[in-house]
Amino acid sequence: MTATDEAAPPGHLADFEQLFEAHADDLHRYLGRLVGGVADDLVADTFVAALKGRDGFDPARASVRAWLFGIANNLARNHLRRRKRETAATARLADAARAESHENRVVEQVDAQLRARQLTAAIAELDDADRDVLLLTSWAGMDSNEIAEALGIPAGTVRSRLHRVRRHLREAAPQIDLGGSDDVD
C-alpha cells in the first residue's frame, strides 16, 4: 500500500513525497482561492504539519485527502484571522484619512462593487464552521462526505450548514444569484 492510498498512514519521508505529488495541486488550488498569494507557503506548512502530526493520523476517522484538507483549512483560517485583524487596523487609518478629504468621498458605487461588498459582508457574518463548509464546497469542490471527513463532523451536519449558509446569503444579498441547489453531493 502506498501513501496515496486512502488508508495508508504516512510513516516515512518517501510516503510524504508521494502524498505531496498526489495532493499538493488540489490543496494549492483550494488555498489559492482562499488566501491568494500565500497559498504556496500554506501548502508547504500543511505538509510540515502533517509530517509533525503523522502519529495522530487515524485512517478510521478520515482519508489522507480529508486529513490534509483539514490541516490546510485550519492553517488558512489562522492566516485569514491574522489578515482580518491587519486589514481592520489599516482600514481604520484609511477611513480617518478619507474623512478629512472631500475629494475622496464616494457618492455612488458601481453595481458590481455593491454586490461584491454585500456578498463579502454576508460571508464575513458567517461563523467559522459555516464558512468552512461553504469554502470547502465551492472552492475545493469537495462533496459533503469529504467535508465531513475533513472537519470531523457528520455529513448531515455539513448539508444542514450548507443549507443555512445559502439561506443566509440569499437574505443578506438578495440580488446576487447563488445558482445551484442546496445539494452538495
MARBA-3410 file (N, C-alpha, C, O; in Angstrom, 1 decimal):
185
0.8,-1.2,0.0,0.0,0.0,0.0,0.9,1.2,0.0,1.9,1.3,0.7 ~ 0.6,2.2,-0.8,1.4,3.5,-0.9,0.7,4.6,0.0,-0.4,4.4,0.4 ~ 1.4,5.6,0.1,0.9,6.8,0.9,-0.2,7.4,0.3,-1.0,8.1,1.0 ~ -0.4,7.3,-1.0,-1.5,7.9,-1.7,-2.8,7.1,-1.5,-3.9,7.6,-1.8 ~ -2.7,5.9,-1.1,-3.9,5.1,-0.8,-4.6,5.7,0.4,-4.0,6.3,1.3
-6.0,5.6,0.3,-6.8,6.3,1.3,-6.5,5.8,2.8,-6.7,6.6,3.7 ~ -6.1,4.6,3.0,-6.0,4.1,4.3,-4.5,4.0,4.7,-4.2,3.5,5.9 ~ -3.6,4.4,3.9,-2.2,4.3,4.2,-1.7,5.4,5.1,-1.7,6.6,4.7 ~ -1.3,5.1,6.4,-0.8,6.1,7.2,0.6,6.6,6.8,1.4,5.7,6.5 ~ 0.8,7.9,6.7,2.1,8.3,6.2,3.1,8.1,7.3,3.0,8.6,8.4
4.1,7.3,7.0,5.1,7.0,8.0,6.5,7.4,7.7,7.2,7.8,8.7 ~ 6.9,7.5,6.5,8.3,7.8,6.1,8.3,9.0,5.2,7.3,9.4,4.6 ~ 9.5,9.6,5.1,9.6,10.8,4.2,9.2,10.4,2.8,8.6,11.3,2.1 ~ 9.5,9.2,2.3,9.1,8.8,1.0,7.6,8.8,0.8,7.1,9.2,-0.3 ~ 6.9,8.4,1.9,5.4,8.5,1.8,4.9,9.9,1.6,4.0,10.2,0.9
5.6,10.9,2.3,5.2,12.3,2.2,5.5,12.8,0.8,4.8,13.7,0.3 ~ 6.5,12.3,0.2,6.8,12.8,-1.2,5.6,12.3,-2.1,5.2,13.1,-3.0 ~ 5.2,11.1,-1.9,4.0,10.6,-2.7,2.8,11.4,-2.3,2.0,11.7,-3.2 ~ 2.6,11.7,-1.1,1.4,12.5,-0.6,1.4,13.8,-1.3,0.4,14.3,-1.8 ~ 2.6,14.4,-1.3,2.8,15.8,-1.9,2.4,15.7,-3.4,1.6,16.5,-3.9
2.9,14.8,-4.1,2.7,14.6,-5.5,1.2,14.4,-5.8,0.6,14.9,-6.8 ~ 0.5,13.6,-4.9,-0.9,13.3,-5.1,-1.8,14.4,-4.7,-2.9,14.5,-5.3 ~ -1.5,15.2,-3.7,-2.5,16.2,-3.2,-2.1,17.6,-3.2,-2.9,18.5,-3.0 ~ -0.8,18.0,-3.5,-0.4,19.4,-3.4,-1.1,20.3,-4.4,-1.5,21.4,-4.0 ~ -1.4,19.8,-5.6,-2.1,20.6,-6.6,-3.5,21.0,-6.1,-3.9,22.1,-6.2
-4.2,20.0,-5.6,-5.6,20.2,-5.2,-5.6,21.2,-4.0,-6.4,22.1,-3.9 ~ -4.6,21.0,-3.1,-4.5,21.9,-1.9,-4.2,23.3,-2.3,-4.7,24.2,-1.8 ~ -3.3,23.4,-3.3,-2.9,24.7,-3.8,-4.0,25.4,-4.4,-4.2,26.6,-4.2 ~ -4.8,24.7,-5.2,-6.0,25.4,-5.9,-6.9,25.9,-4.8,-7.4,27.0,-4.9 ~ -7.2,25.1,-3.8,-8.1,25.5,-2.8,-7.6,26.6,-2.0,-8.3,27.7,-1.8
-6.4,26.5,-1.5,-5.8,27.6,-0.7,-5.5,28.8,-1.5,-5.6,29.9,-1.0 ~ -5.2,28.7,-2.8,-5.0,29.9,-3.7,-6.3,30.7,-3.8,-6.2,31.9,-3.7 ~ -7.4,30.0,-3.9,-8.7,30.8,-3.9,-9.0,31.4,-2.6,-9.6,32.4,-2.5 ~ -8.6,30.7,-1.5,-9.0,31.1,-0.2,-8.0,32.2,0.3,-8.5,33.2,0.9 ~ -6.7,32.1,0.1,-5.8,33.1,0.7,-4.9,33.8,-0.3,-4.1,34.6,0.1
-5.0,33.4,-1.6,-4.2,34.1,-2.6,-2.8,33.8,-2.6,-2.4,32.6,-2.6 ~ -2.0,34.8,-2.6,-0.5,34.6,-2.8,0.3,33.8,-1.8,1.4,33.4,-2.1 ~ -0.3,33.6,-0.6,0.4,32.8,0.4,0.1,31.3,0.3,0.4,30.6,1.2 ~ -0.6,30.9,-0.8,-1.0,29.5,-0.9,0.2,28.6,-0.9,0.2,27.5,-0.3 ~ 1.3,29.0,-1.6,2.5,28.2,-1.7,3.0,27.9,-0.2,3.3,26.8,0.1
3.0,29.0,0.6,3.5,28.8,1.9,2.6,27.9,2.8,3.1,27.0,3.5 ~ 1.3,28.1,2.6,0.4,27.2,3.4,0.3,25.8,2.9,0.1,24.9,3.7 ~ 0.6,25.5,1.6,0.7,24.1,1.2,1.9,23.5,1.9,1.8,22.4,2.4 ~ 3.0,24.2,1.8,4.2,23.7,2.5,4.0,23.5,4.0,4.4,22.5,4.6 ~ 3.3,24.5,4.6,3.0,24.4,6.1,2.1,23.2,6.3,2.2,22.5,7.4
1.2,22.9,5.4,0.3,21.8,5.6,1.1,20.5,5.7,0.8,19.6,6.5 ~ 2.0,20.3,4.7,2.8,19.1,4.7,3.8,19.0,5.9,4.1,17.9,6.4 ~ 4.3,20.2,6.3,5.1,20.2,7.5,4.3,19.8,8.8,4.7,18.9,9.6 ~ 3.1,20.3,8.9,2.2,20.0,10.0,1.8,18.5,9.9,1.7,17.8,10.9 ~ 1.6,18.0,8.7,1.2,16.6,8.6,2.4,15.7,9.0,2.2,14.7,9.6
3.6,16.1,8.6,4.7,15.3,8.9,4.9,15.3,10.4,5.2,14.2,11.0 ~ 4.8,16.4,11.1,5.0,16.5,12.5,3.8,15.8,13.2,4.0,15.2,14.3 ~ 2.6,15.8,12.7,1.5,15.2,13.3,1.1,13.8,12.8,0.0,13.4,13.0 ~ 2.0,13.2,12.1,1.6,11.9,11.4,1.2,10.9,12.4,0.4,10.0,12.0 ~ 1.7,10.9,13.6,1.3,9.9,14.6,-0.2,10.1,15.0,-0.8,9.1,15.4
-0.8,11.2,14.7,-2.2,11.5,15.0,-3.1,11.1,13.9,-4.3,11.2,14.1 ~ -2.6,10.7,12.8,-3.4,10.3,11.6,-4.1,9.0,11.9,-3.5,8.0,12.3 ~ -5.4,9.0,11.8,-6.2,7.8,12.0,-7.0,7.5,10.8,-8.0,8.2,10.5 ~ -6.6,6.5,10.0,-7.3,6.1,8.8,-8.8,5.7,9.0,-9.6,5.8,8.1 ~ -9.1,5.4,10.2,-10.5,5.0,10.5,-11.4,6.3,10.6,-12.6,6.2,10.4
-10.8,7.4,10.9,-11.5,8.7,11.0,-11.7,9.4,9.7,-12.7,10.1,9.5 ~ -10.6,9.4,8.9,-10.7,10.2,7.7,-9.7,9.7,6.7,-8.7,9.0,7.0 ~ -9.9,10.0,5.4,-9.0,9.6,4.4,-7.7,10.5,4.5,-7.8,11.6,5.1 ~ -6.7,10.2,3.8,-5.5,11.0,3.8,-5.8,12.4,3.2,-5.4,13.4,3.7 ~ -6.6,12.4,2.1,-7.0,13.7,1.5,-7.8,14.6,2.4,-7.5,15.8,2.6
-8.8,14.0,3.1,-9.5,14.8,4.1,-8.7,15.2,5.2,-8.8,16.4,5.7 ~ -7.8,14.4,5.7,-6.8,14.8,6.8,-6.0,16.0,6.3,-5.9,17.0,7.1 ~ -5.5,16.0,5.1,-4.6,17.1,4.6,-5.5,18.3,4.5,-5.0,19.4,4.8 ~ -6.7,18.2,3.9,-7.5,19.4,3.7,-7.9,19.9,5.1,-8.1,21.2,5.2 ~ -8.1,19.1,6.1,-8.4,19.6,7.4,-7.3,20.4,8.0,-7.5,21.5,8.6
-6.1,19.9,7.8,-4.9,20.7,8.3,-4.8,22.0,7.5,-4.6,23.0,8.1 ~ -4.9,21.9,6.2,-4.8,23.1,5.4,-5.9,24.1,5.7,-5.7,25.3,5.8 ~ -7.1,23.7,6.0,-8.2,24.5,6.4,-7.9,25.3,7.7,-8.2,26.5,7.8 ~ -7.4,24.6,8.7,-7.0,25.2,9.9,-5.9,26.2,9.7,-6.0,27.3,10.3 ~ -4.9,25.9,8.9,-3.9,26.9,8.7,-4.4,28.1,8.0,-4.0,29.3,8.3
-5.3,27.9,7.0,-5.9,29.0,6.2,-6.7,29.9,7.2,-6.7,31.1,7.1 ~ -7.5,29.2,8.0,-8.3,30.0,8.9,-7.5,30.9,9.8,-7.8,32.1,10.1 ~ -6.4,30.4,10.4,-5.5,31.2,11.2,-4.9,32.3,10.4,-4.8,33.4,10.9 ~ -4.5,32.1,9.2,-3.9,33.1,8.3,-5.0,34.2,8.1,-4.7,35.4,8.2 ~ -6.2,33.8,7.8,-7.3,34.8,7.5,-7.6,35.6,8.7,-7.9,36.8,8.6
-7.6,35.0,9.9,-7.8,35.8,11.1,-6.8,36.9,11.3,-7.1,38.0,11.6 ~ -5.5,36.5,11.1,-4.4,37.5,11.2,-4.6,38.6,10.2,-4.5,39.8,10.5 ~ -4.9,38.2,8.9,-5.1,39.2,7.8,-6.3,40.1,8.1,-6.3,41.3,7.8 ~ -7.4,39.5,8.7,-8.6,40.3,9.0,-8.2,41.4,10.1,-8.7,42.5,9.9 ~ -7.4,41.0,11.1,-7.0,42.0,12.1,-6.2,43.1,11.5,-6.3,44.3,11.8
-5.2,42.7,10.6,-4.4,43.6,9.9,-5.2,44.6,9.0,-4.9,45.8,9.0 ~ -6.1,44.0,8.3,-6.9,44.8,7.4,-7.8,45.8,8.1,-8.0,46.9,7.7 ~ -8.4,45.4,9.3,-9.2,46.3,10.1,-8.4,47.4,10.6,-8.9,48.6,10.6 ~ -7.2,47.2,11.0,-6.3,48.3,11.5,-6.0,49.2,10.4,-6.0,50.5,10.6 ~ -5.7,48.7,9.2,-5.4,49.5,8.0,-6.6,50.3,7.6,-6.5,51.5,7.3
-7.8,49.7,7.6,-9.0,50.4,7.2,-9.3,51.6,8.2,-9.8,52.6,7.7 ~ -9.1,51.4,9.5,-9.3,52.5,10.4,-8.4,53.7,10.1,-8.9,54.8,10.1 ~ -7.2,53.4,9.7,-6.3,54.5,9.3,-6.8,55.2,8.0,-6.8,56.4,7.9 ~ -7.2,54.3,7.0,-7.6,54.9,5.8,-8.9,55.6,5.9,-9.1,56.7,5.3 ~ -9.8,55.2,6.7,-11.1,55.9,6.9,-10.9,57.2,7.5,-11.5,58.2,7.2
-9.9,57.3,8.5,-9.6,58.6,9.1,-9.1,59.6,8.0,-9.4,60.7,8.0 ~ -8.2,59.1,7.1,-7.6,59.9,6.1,-8.7,60.4,5.1,-8.7,61.5,4.7 ~ -9.6,59.4,4.7,-10.7,59.8,3.8,-11.6,60.8,4.3,-12.1,61.6,3.6 ~ -11.9,60.7,5.6,-12.9,61.6,6.2,-12.4,63.0,6.1,-13.2,64.0,6.1 ~ -11.1,63.2,6.1,-10.5,64.6,6.0,-10.5,65.1,4.6,-10.4,66.3,4.4
-10.7,64.3,3.6,-10.6,64.7,2.2,-12.0,64.6,1.5,-12.5,63.5,1.4 ~ -12.5,65.8,1.2,-13.8,65.8,0.5,-13.7,65.1,-0.9,-14.7,64.5,-1.3 ~ -12.6,65.2,-1.6,-12.4,64.6,-2.9,-12.5,63.1,-2.9,-12.9,62.5,-3.9 ~ -12.2,62.5,-1.8,-12.2,61.1,-1.7,-13.5,60.5,-1.2,-13.7,59.2,-1.1 ~ -14.5,61.3,-1.0,-15.9,60.8,-0.6,-16.5,60.2,-1.8,-16.5,60.8,-2.9
-17.1,59.0,-1.7,-17.7,58.3,-2.8,-19.2,58.5,-2.7,-19.8,58.3,-1.6 ~ -19.8,59.0,-3.8,-21.2,59.3,-3.8,-22.0,58.0,-4.2,-23.0,57.7,-3.6 ~ -21.5,57.3,-5.2,-22.2,56.1,-5.7,-21.2,55.0,-6.1,-20.2,55.4,-6.6 ~ -21.5,53.8,-5.8,-20.6,52.7,-6.2,-21.3,52.0,-7.4,-22.5,52.0,-7.5 ~ -20.4,51.4,-8.2,-20.9,50.6,-9.3,-21.6,49.4,-8.8,-21.3,48.8,-7.7
-22.6,48.9,-9.5,-23.5,47.8,-9.0,-22.7,46.6,-8.7,-23.0,45.9,-7.7 ~ -21.7,46.3,-9.5,-20.9,45.1,-9.2,-20.1,45.2,-7.9,-19.9,44.3,-7.2 ~ -19.7,46.4,-7.6,-19.0,46.7,-6.4,-19.9,46.5,-5.2,-19.5,46.0,-4.1 ~ -21.1,47.0,-5.3,-22.1,46.8,-4.3,-22.4,45.4,-4.0,-22.4,44.9,-2.9 ~ -22.6,44.6,-5.1,-22.8,43.2,-4.9,-21.7,42.5,-4.2,-21.8,41.6,-3.3
-20.5,42.8,-4.6,-19.3,42.2,-4.1,-19.2,42.5,-2.6,-18.9,41.7,-1.8 ~ -19.5,43.8,-2.2,-19.4,44.2,-0.8,-20.5,43.4,0.0,-20.2,43.0,1.1 ~ -21.7,43.3,-0.6,-22.8,42.7,0.1,-22.4,41.2,0.4,-22.6,40.7,1.5 ~ -21.9,40.6,-0.7,-21.6,39.1,-0.5,-20.4,38.9,0.4,-20.5,38.0,1.3 ~ -19.4,39.8,0.4,-18.3,39.7,1.3,-18.8,39.9,2.7,-18.4,39.2,3.6
-19.6,40.9,2.9,-20.2,41.1,4.3,-21.0,40.0,4.7,-20.9,39.6,5.9 ~ -21.8,39.4,3.9,-22.6,38.3,4.2,-21.8,37.1,4.6,-22.1,36.4,5.6 ~ -20.7,36.8,3.9,-19.8,35.7,4.2,-19.1,36.0,5.5,-18.9,35.1,6.3 ~ -18.7,37.2,5.7,-18.0,37.6,6.9,-18.9,37.4,8.2,-18.4,37.1,9.3 ~ -20.2,37.5,8.0,-21.1,37.3,9.1,-21.3,35.9,9.5,-21.7,35.6,10.6
-20.9,35.0,8.6,-21.0,33.5,8.9,-20.0,33.2,10.0,-18.9,33.7,10.1 ~ -20.4,32.2,10.8,-19.5,31.7,11.8,-18.4,30.8,11.1,-18.7,30.4,10.0 ~ -17.3,30.6,11.7,-16.2,29.9,11.1,-16.6,28.5,10.6,-16.2,28.1,9.5 ~ -17.4,27.8,11.3,-17.9,26.4,10.9,-18.7,26.5,9.6,-18.5,25.7,8.7 ~ -19.6,27.4,9.5,-20.4,27.6,8.3,-19.6,28.0,7.1,-19.7,27.5,6.0
-18.7,29.0,7.4,-17.8,29.5,6.3,-16.9,28.4,5.8,-16.7,28.3,4.6 ~ -16.4,27.5,6.7,-15.5,26.4,6.2,-16.3,25.5,5.3,-15.7,25.1,4.2 ~ -17.5,25.2,5.6,-18.4,24.3,4.7,-18.6,25.0,3.4,-18.4,24.3,2.4 ~ -18.9,26.2,3.4,-19.1,27.0,2.1,-17.9,27.0,1.3,-17.9,26.7,0.1 ~ -16.7,27.3,1.8,-15.5,27.4,1.0,-15.0,26.0,0.6,-14.5,25.9,-0.5
-15.1,25.0,1.4,-14.7,23.7,1.0,-15.6,23.1,-0.1,-15.1,22.4,-1.0 ~ -16.9,23.5,-0.1,-17.8,23.1,-1.1,-17.5,23.8,-2.4,-17.3,23.2,-3.5 ~ -17.4,25.2,-2.3,-17.3,25.9,-3.6,-15.9,26.1,-4.1,-15.7,26.1,-5.3 ~ -14.9,26.2,-3.3,-13.6,26.4,-3.8,-12.8,25.1,-3.9,-12.0,25.0,-4.8 ~ -13.0,24.2,-3.0,-12.2,22.9,-3.1,-13.0,21.9,-3.9,-12.4,20.8,-4.2
-14.3,22.1,-4.1,-15.1,21.1,-4.9,-15.3,19.8,-4.1,-15.5,18.8,-4.8 ~ -15.3,19.9,-2.8,-15.5,18.7,-2.0,-16.9,18.4,-1.8,-17.8,19.3,-1.8 ~ -17.3,17.1,-1.8,-18.7,16.8,-1.5,-18.9,16.7,0.0,-18.0,16.8,0.8 ~ -20.2,16.5,0.4,-20.5,16.5,1.8,-19.7,15.5,2.6,-19.4,15.7,3.8 ~ -19.5,14.3,2.1,-18.8,13.3,2.8,-17.3,13.7,3.0,-16.8,13.4,4.1
-16.7,14.2,2.0,-15.3,14.6,2.1,-15.2,15.8,3.1,-14.2,15.8,3.9 ~ -16.1,16.7,3.1,-16.1,17.8,4.0,-16.3,17.3,5.4,-15.6,17.7,6.4 ~ -17.2,16.4,5.6,-17.4,15.8,6.9,-16.1,15.1,7.4,-15.8,15.3,8.6 ~ -15.4,14.4,6.6,-14.2,13.8,7.0,-13.1,14.9,7.4,-12.4,14.8,8.4 ~ -13.0,15.9,6.5,-12.0,16.9,6.7,-12.3,17.7,8.0,-11.3,18.1,8.7
-13.5,17.9,8.3,-13.9,18.7,9.5,-14.2,17.9,10.7,-14.4,18.4,11.8 ~ -14.3,16.6,10.6,-14.6,15.7,11.7,-16.0,15.8,12.2,-16.3,15.7,13.4 ~ -17.0,16.0,11.3,-18.4,16.2,11.6,-19.2,15.2,10.8,-18.7,14.8,9.7 ~ -20.5,15.0,11.1,-21.3,14.1,10.3,-21.7,14.8,9.0,-21.8,16.0,8.9 ~ -21.9,14.0,7.9,-22.3,14.5,6.6,-23.6,15.3,6.7,-23.8,16.3,6.0
-24.5,14.8,7.5,-25.8,15.5,7.7,-25.6,16.9,8.2,-26.3,17.9,7.8 ~ -24.6,17.1,9.1,-24.3,18.4,9.6,-23.8,19.3,8.5,-24.1,20.5,8.5 ~ -23.0,18.7,7.6,-22.4,19.5,6.5,-23.6,20.0,5.7,-23.6,21.2,5.3 ~ -24.5,19.1,5.3,-25.6,19.5,4.5,-26.5,20.6,5.1,-26.9,21.5,4.5 ~ -26.8,20.4,6.4,-27.6,21.4,7.1,-26.9,22.8,7.2,-27.5,23.8,7.1
-25.5,22.7,7.4,-24.8,24.0,7.4,-24.8,24.7,6.1,-25.0,25.9,6.0 ~ -24.7,23.9,5.0,-24.7,24.5,3.7,-26.1,25.1,3.4,-26.1,26.2,2.8 ~ -27.1,24.4,3.8,-28.5,24.9,3.6,-28.6,26.3,4.3,-29.1,27.2,3.8 ~ -28.1,26.3,5.6,-28.2,27.5,6.4,-27.4,28.7,5.8,-27.8,29.8,5.8 ~ -26.2,28.3,5.2,-25.4,29.3,4.6,-26.1,29.9,3.4,-26.1,31.1,3.2
-26.6,29.1,2.5,-27.3,29.6,1.3,-28.5,30.4,1.7,-28.7,31.5,1.0 ~ -29.2,30.0,2.7,-30.4,30.8,3.1,-29.9,32.2,3.6,-30.5,33.2,3.3 ~ -28.9,32.2,4.4,-28.3,33.5,4.9,-27.8,34.4,3.8,-28.1,35.6,3.8 ~ -27.1,33.8,2.8,-26.6,34.6,1.7,-27.8,35.2,0.9,-27.7,36.3,0.4 ~ -28.8,34.4,0.7,-30.0,34.9,-0.1,-30.6,36.0,0.6,-31.1,37.0,-0.1
-30.7,36.0,1.9,-31.4,37.0,2.7,-30.5,38.3,2.8,-30.9,39.4,2.7 ~ -29.2,38.1,2.9,-28.2,39.2,3.1,-27.9,39.9,1.8,-27.7,41.1,1.8 ~ -27.9,39.2,0.7,-27.6,39.8,-0.6,-28.6,39.2,-1.7,-28.2,38.4,-2.5 ~ -29.9,39.7,-1.6,-30.9,39.0,-2.5,-30.7,39.2,-4.0,-31.2,38.4,-4.7 ~ -30.0,40.3,-4.4,-29.9,40.5,-5.8,-28.7,39.6,-6.4,-28.5,39.7,-7.6
-28.0,38.9,-5.6,-26.9,38.0,-6.1,-27.5,36.6,-6.3,-28.1,36.0,-5.4 ~ -27.3,36.1,-7.6,-27.8,34.8,-7.9,-26.8,33.8,-7.4,-25.6,33.7,-7.9 ~ -27.2,33.0,-6.4,-26.3,32.0,-5.9,-26.2,30.8,-6.8,-25.2,30.0,-6.7 ~ -27.2,30.6,-7.6,-27.2,29.4,-8.5,-27.3,28.1,-7.8,-27.1,28.1,-6.6 ~ -27.5,27.0,-8.5,-27.5,25.7,-7.9,-28.5,25.4,-6.9,-29.4,26.3,-6.7
-28.4,24.3,-6.3,-29.4,23.9,-5.3,-28.6,23.8,-4.0,-27.4,24.1,-3.9 ~ -29.3,23.3,-3.0,-28.7,23.2,-1.7,-28.0,21.8,-1.5,-27.4,21.5,-0.5 ~ -28.0,21.0,-2.6,-27.4,19.7,-2.5,-25.9,19.8,-2.8,-25.5,20.5,-3.7 ~ -25.1,19.2,-1.9,-23.6,19.2,-2.0,-23.2,18.1,-2.9,-22.2,18.3,-3.7 ~ -23.8,16.9,-2.8,-23.3,15.8,-3.5,-23.6,15.8,-4.9,-23.3,14.9,-5.7
END
